Structure formats: C-alpha cells, structure tokens
Amino acid sequence: MKSFNDILQNIEALKIVGNAAFGVNEIAFDSREVKAGDVFVAISGTQVDGHHFIENAIEKGAVAIVCEQLPENLRKEVSYVRVADSSYALGQMAANFYGHPSGKLKLVGVTGTNGKTTIVTLLHQLFIALGYETGMLSTINNKVQYREIPTRHTTPDALNINKMLCEMVDEGCEFAFMEVSSHAVVQERIAGLQFAGGVFTNITHDHLDYHKTFKAYIAAKKKFFDDLSPRAFALVNADDRNAQVMVQNTRAKKYSFGLKTMADFKGRLMEDEFEGLQMLIDNQEVFARLVGQFNASNLLAVYAVAILLGQEKEEVLIALSALPGAEGRFDVMRSGDGIIGIVDYAHTPDALKNVLETIQAIRNGDEQLITVVGAGGDRDKGKRPLMAAIANRLSDRVILTSDNPRTENPEQILEDMKAGVEVVYRRKTLIITNRKEAIKTAYNLAKAGDIILVAGKGHEKYQEINGVRHPFDDKQILNELFEQA
C-alpha cells in the first residue's frame, strides 16, 4: 500500500476534494480493473472517455479519483483530485508509485519512423555482450536479459512501463533501452520517466491517420527531445533533414551520427551482401551480420550510444560484429534449390523503398525480384498507393495481398493500393487477398537464384482480422515452402 499523498508528488492539482492522507493499493485507468482501495485515473482517450466510468470505478471500490472534470455528484467517502491532463498525471503517478525506476538505471529512448526496433534490440544484445544486466522495451518483446517480461499490450501504458522498469531494477539492470513511439509521446505514456539519452533515427510518411499532418507528427517526435534533461544526451541522424529540428529546443547535450553527412560519429558502408555488410565506423573496419545501408546507419547509432554511455571503442566494435539483429528485419533464408527469401517488417513507403533498394544494390541483375506486400487496415490510407507504386517500380513481379486488415474490408484496402499501380506495371502485378496463398504463389513463380521479399509483418506471429488475432507467421510459411525444395 502506498500513500496517496506520495503518489501525487510532482502533480499540479487544480482542486482537491477530501484529503489525501491515506493509503491506496493500486493505480488503475481502466474501470474494469479497479479493485477495493485503488485510485482511478479518468483518461480522456481517443476512443473512450474514462470520465464516463467514474461511478463504475467507485462501485468497484475506488477510494480516490483523479480526473480533468469533477463529477456533479461527489461522494463523501471518496477523494477527488482535478488535474489539467489526466494522462500526464498518470505517468507521474506511475513513476511515484514504483519508486522512479527510470532514475535507478540508464534509460535510453529511441524514436523515429524506421529503425527503432532494430536499434533497441541491437543495444540490448550489445550491452549483454559487454557484460551488463540489461533491459529492453520494444514492439517485439520486453526483456530482462534473455527473459521475456509478459505484457498484455504491444505498446505499454505508463503503468506497465514503470512496472517493467521496476522489475529490471529489482533484477539488477544497469541499462535499459526503449522504443519511444510518437503515440507514446502525445499520450504522455513516458511522462515521469528520466532518460539518460534519446536517439532520433529518421522521419517519413507514417501515422498520419493519428497525427493528421506531417507537421504534427514531427512535433510529437520533437517533444521527446524538448523534455530531455540537461544531464541527458540527444543523438540524431545527421543524414535526415529533420535532425536539427528535433534538437533545436532540447536542453540535452547534442550529438550526431551519419553515413553521408559530417557528424560527431561518422560511418561509411563499404560492401553489402546478403550474408552481411562491411563498413567503416570512426575509421575502423567492421563486418556485421546485417544487410543494407539503413542497417549500417542503425549500427552507427548503436555504436554512438555505447560510446556516449562510457563504453570502450574496441570492445564495442568487436561485440557489434557478432550481433544477429532483430527478428523480422531483413531476415534472409535460402531454399535447397537456391531461392533467396527475405522477411521484413517494412510497412511504410520509406521502409519498403529502403529494403527494395538494398536488394537491388546487392542482386546480380539476372534474377527475378518478387515482392509480396500489403497495407494495414484502420491506419493511414495515404501510404497504400505509395507502397504499391514503390513495390512495382523496384520489383520484377508484385503480389498485393492482405496485411492486418483489422476492421476494414481487405478487398477495399487492396483497391486503395491498386490505385498506385501505373498502367505500365499492371501486367506484372497480381492481387491475391489470402496472404498465405500470395506467399505460395510467389514461391511457385520463383526459380533458382530468384529473390522473394515478403514485407509488412516481419516478426509478427498473427494476422488481425475483425479484432481477432489469428496465428500467422510469414517466416514460418516461407521456411515450410523452402524445406519442400
């Protein structure tokens, strides 16, 4: 049990009704999860307004309510705290409740449209290789060392973030690396966290269904850096034209990395093959088991973070060369008859372009490149025709298929994608709604030496249709086909 007064530290209360000198068991922002002795935080969400469930929470035993608007009927046995922003208050309360775990280790956040998962995963692997107890919060999984921390949500809320960080501290972690999405920033899920550093990878067309404009999307990413403390570092990709925008108001110490531009941490891609890449990092040659210029940039960012966290250059470079990378990010496999398969999470126009241009740069030129790609439902519709256009321009054959249609009609999503297929490319484009059949068709079209790219889902082990997640694994399906060869 925690003191309600202590939980309210660093929160500017506009009004308090009742007293705060009592203990509470837990914090809840979902009325269905409220238990006797809890404090309920009413969040004005995009889908549901928690203020409508204040009475439900009280009926279930809530002894305190934190909200933006006080209810008309106030109960004498309940304390009420009115705040300007319930989401921000929840973040601060969660940090207070769990004893500010982010301040007890070195937490680094990574933000950007592409590369977040790869960089966070590589940093986690690197610091374990360097001998440290290390935690990770990512869209793939959350870990303390190699042990996964179960969570019900792909993107953790402020309570879950602090709970998992607290678990990391309890198990002796010195470092933690975390993906910071634009949604997490805007929804104040990271309020109350103390970051030792922040990393910006890039920013391209994505999430405009949520942010509405590209300017608002940039502002969401920028806010993360605006809020960093003067003791933290802000590391940005100098090759991205919005890099300096990100840090123009930050109080953190500014650093940059780049492959093409002058930067504090400089790199250059020398050779790129399906087996791995060779690059220069600070004038030293490094071989890594990753592929592509975008991964060379990711590796450079990882190296820079390690140095900024006080690690030795030689040890870092040796460890980097042995890292396997993130699952579902340019995952390469080969069939017995010589077909190359690549599974990648690319689900934005820029990410798809990066992957296809990487393949084009490595390929011999006399083999087919067959791309299987879709677009998610209930998300930014503007990127659908763009992705189809990029796939057609950079592939020999294209199969448009279903991704995670969610609550949308998959055929309508494919119609939206089809609008991006120029007349000259229509003969080489197939539309197969069933994703498994689309992957099988790509395999049947391929000959020895050909390349199949299955893009969009990467590490995901499900396909979401009408709110239900059905087991589905691109890599497993491709592997099964390859094993038949």
Secondary structure, DSSP 8 states (H G I E B T S, - for coil): -EEHHHHTTT---SEEES---SEES-EESSGGG--TT-EEE--B-SS-BGGGGHHHHHHTT--EEEESS--SS--TTSEEEE-S-HHHHHHHHHHHHTT-GGGGSEEEEEESSSSHHHHHHHHHHHHHHTT--EEEE-SS-EEETTEE---S-SS--HHHHHHHHHHHHHTT-SEEEEE--HHHHHTTTTTT---SEEEE----S--HHHHSSHHHHHHHHHHHHHT--TTSEEEEETTSTTHHHHHTT--SEEEEEESSS--SEEEEEEEEETTEEEEEETTEEEEES--SHHHHHHHHHHHHHHHHTT--HHHHHHHHTT----TTSSEEEE-TTS-EEEEE---SHHHHHHHHHHHHHHS-SSS-EEEEE---TTS-TTHHHHHHHHHHHH-SEEEE--S--BTS-HHHHHHHHHTTS-GGGGGGEEE-SSHHHHHHHHHHH--TT-EEEEES-TT--EEEETTEEEE--HHHHHHHHHHT-
